[in-house]
Each structure stands twice: as C-alpha cells, then as structure tokens.
Amino acid sequence: MNNDAITTLIVKHLPDFITTSTELRERYFKPYHPIDIRFMQSQAMIGFVFLDFPNRSFAEKAFEQLKKIHFGLYYKQVTVEYAKPDPNRQHTSILPLHLTIEQQEQAAEPVSAPHNLMYPPNPQLKYYYPDPTPDILTNITHAIATVPRFYTQVLHLMNKYNMPPPFGPAEKDAKPSFLKRKHDQLLASDESELEDDEQEELDKGTTEEKVKQARLLRMAAEKQKLALHKQPVPSFSSASTTNAASKKIKINIGLTAEQQALRKQCKPLSDLLDLPAFKNYQEGAPSSKLYIKNLDKQTTQQELMDLYSIFSKDVNVNLMAKGRLRGQAFVGFKDKSEASLALQCTNGYVMHDRPLSVQYGKESTSSNPTQG
C-alpha cells in the first residue's frame, strides 16, 4: 500500500493524563487500528495527535468512533478532523498492514489475558462509579499514601484545578456535602449511620427551637392585639356618661350616617403614634375649639369648612397660611359637645393623604383668634 492511500485524522484537546503517560499514549488508540500515532510535542499543539490509517475506509470507521469520545464535564470536548498525511512519515506501523481486520482485532491488546479475555476492549466503554462514601474515601486515602506516584498525580490535579494546597492543618468545617444527606443507599457502615443520626438530632433540635421562637412571637402578637382591643373607645350614643377622671363631657346626641362614615375612615390612634404629629398625642381639656395639625399644604379653608359643617351649622374655621402656625388650623363650635363629637370623628381622618391630628384648643381669652 503506497502513501497516497493513507488517510490521516487529527484528534485535538486530549486530556493531559493521556498525553503525559507513556503507557496510555502507546495503548489508548490501538483499538482504532491506526498504522501510526504521532503525538505533538510543541507547546502550541499540546493534546494533539495524528493518526494514520491504511485507507479511507479504516479512517471513516475510526472517525465515527473517535468523535464520540467524552471525558466528562471537567475536560474540554475532544474534536476529530481529517488532516493531510505527513509526507515525511516513517514507514513504521503499530499493526502489520498485511493482516485482515479480524486478525488486527485479534492482535490488539486483549481485555485480560490471564482471564482468557482475548478480544480488544470497546473504545466507547464508559464507567459508572458510585457516589463517594466514607469507606471509599478512606480506601482512596490509603492508596494515595501507599503509591507515591498516585499521591503526586493527585497534587498535580489539584494544582490544575486551582484548588487550595492541602498542606495545612485539616479544616474541620470542610465537611463533604454527601455526609450531610440523611438517606443514601451507599452509606452502609455503622460509622456513617451514626453520623447521620447525629445530624438528624441536630436538625431536629434546630427545628424545635425555631418552632418555639415562632410560638412566642405569635403569643406576643396576640397579647398586643388583645390589649389594643381593650382600649376604651369613646361612646357616641345617647346613653353615654361623663368620665370624671378625664373630664370628658357627655354627648347626648346620636351619630348621623354621614358622621359614622367619617369616623370609620379615621385611622386608629395606635397606628399613628409613630408619626411626628401624633407623638405624645393628648386630646387636651375639652373646649369648644379644635386645634388641627398635620395639614397638607393643598388643604383649603373651604375643605375644612365642608368637613366640620357636618357637626354644626355654626362653625368658624381659621386656616393659618403664614408664620410659625402655617399648615395648622383652628375650628370653633357653638358648644363643647359639638367640638367633642367632631374631634372623635375626625382625628386620624385622611385628607390629601395625610391624617389629621385633632386636639382641643384653648378657649380664647382675647380677640386674637389664632391663640391655641
């Protein structure tokens, strides 16, 4: 067979455990029956190998098998391409050219000669390994300690993957994730089961502590909610009585539908105490005048007049537009009962997205209407 009939394939991106091993370099591509194997030594072509085949038919068959090689996620995908034969190729071959395909297969390296397995291994053979267990890791550790070359190769791999060097003290927190799993068919040793039991007890204790904390928080929330419900709410029915301690006057009139609607729209005082306008809020001593704070700058005197006219036909509104009282207002009523009803129904009422802070104003002792 002349050189013109030779077909060459180039295999790229072979992993270094093949290119750096003399034994693997000689044996790995034998099952594909090339007549010559040439590994590239230059730095630019590390991991490249040229395979010469006696004819196109041999090369095509090898091409279909070689392109299926996959060494896993941690290695670059191997690629196979046709290449020009080397004109200076030496006429040395790994397998005699005069052998038939069947004879070449028989001449290939057997799977295991001691066990009388003389056929060549399947080049597409893939291995399935179990997940790591404490026993497996212990056996690997013993193998590393026993075979110096194995120990060196492990260090080479750790360096290749930019892993931290293992020369320092053992890190106790670096526990493999598989040891934290509660159930694993591969964990059959008593030591593994004991570790799982300890982990389950730890997880159980953590869960019970979280449940206890959640229960305490829920009980505190229920107590706070109950305390808010027990706060005295002013009564507006005709049966209301006077509270002597706070000096609140008795309201002898019932609420109209419009007044009830306003009162329902008011935010409760407990929700407003965090606002600056309601900090240390006190209604003050009952009077016929109301002092209103926290007004939005868009609020007009007519809007306040329309609001408080619901409680009295004779109402006087004075909105401060200048000075230190700007944004505040005074509303005067005919008597204290009307002012008290208006306070209870409008304190916390939202106008222009701001809740009104309504308190009793001081009775005027002079003609100055702005005195609160």
Beta strands, then each sheet from edge to edge (+ up, - down):
strand 1: 7-12
strand 2: 36-39
strand 3: 49-53
strand 4: 79-83
strand 5: 289-293
strand 6: 316-319
strand 7: 329-332
strand 8: 350-351
strand 9: 354-355
strand 10: 357-360
sheet 1: 2+ 3- 1+ 4-
sheet 2: 6+ 7- 5+ 10-
sheet 3: 8+ 9-
end
